[in-house]
């Protein structure tokens, strides 16, 4: 269960970082 949450969080962070780069 914890592993799944961690993976989701990691993916979300990656998407957020990419979005920030695109905005910039």
N, C-alpha and C positions, 0 to 999 in steps of 0.2 A: 504494500500500500504506500509506504513512504517513498519507495523508489519511483512509483508512478507519479506521485505529486512532484518529486524533484525533477523528473524528466519534463513534465508539463511546464514547470517554472522555468527550466532551462530554455525550452522552446520559446516561451513567451518573451524571455529576455532577449533572445536572438532576434525575434521579430521586431521587438521594440527598438533595439539597436539599429536594425536595418531601416526602420521607419524614420528614425532620427537622422540617419545619414541621408535618406532621400529628401527629407525636409530641408536639410542643410544644402 
